[in-house]
Amino acid sequence: MLLDDLYQHRDTQETLAVLDRLDLDTEKPSEEELARKFGFEEDYYKGTLSWWQEIKPRIWSLFDEPYSSNAAK
C-alpha cells in the first residue's frame, strides 16, 4: 500500500512538472480586447482609464487563469 502511494505521488509530480512547462495560453489578449471584455472600451479609446480599470484585468487573471503567471500558480 505504501509503495503504491509512493508511485502515485511520483507520477503526479511528473505530470505537474510537464504541465508547468506547457504554455497553454500562448496568445495574451491585447489591451483593447481586455477593455472590451471588462466593459470599459469607451474609456480605453478616450485614454481615460482609471487606476482600477488598469489593474482589474491583472487581478482577474491572477485568480482565474492559473497559467497566466507564476504568482497565479
N, C-alpha and C positions, 0 to 999 in steps of 0.2 A: 504494500500500500504506500509506504513512504517513498519507495523508488518510483512508483507511478506518478506521485505528486511532483517529484523532482524533475522527471522527464516532461511532464506537462508544463511546469514552470519554465523550464528551459525553452521549450517550443514557443511558449507565449512571449518570452523575452526576444527570441529570434524574430517572431512575427512583428512585434512592436518596433524592433530595430529597422526592419525593412520598411515599415510604414513611415517611420521618421525620415527615412532617406527619400521617400517619394514626395514629389511636389505635385499634389493633386490638383491644385488650383493655379495653373501656370500664368493665367492672364488676370491681373488685378484690374478691377473696374476703374475707369477714368474718373476724374473729379466731377465731370459733367454727369456721368452715369450715377454716381453716388448722390449728387444733388437731386436728380430726378427720382431716385429710389426713396429718398427721405422727404421728398415733397418740398424742397426749397430751391428748385431750379430758377425761379424768378429772381431770388436774391443772388444766386450764383451768377446769372447773366448780368445783373446790375453791378456786381462786385461788392455787395454789401452783406456778406456772410458774417453772422455774429460768431463769437468765440465758441458758443455751444454748437452751432451748425458746422463748424470746422472740426470739433472734437467728437461729436456724436457718432459718425461712421467708424472712427477708430475704436471707440468703446464698444460699439455693437460688434465689430469684427473680433475684438478680444474675447467676448463671451460666446459668440455664436459660431465662429469659424475657428476650430481648434488648430488648423494648419496655417492660419494667417501669420503667426509669429511664434517665437519660442515662448514668450510670456503666455500666449493663449494655450499652448500645450500644457 
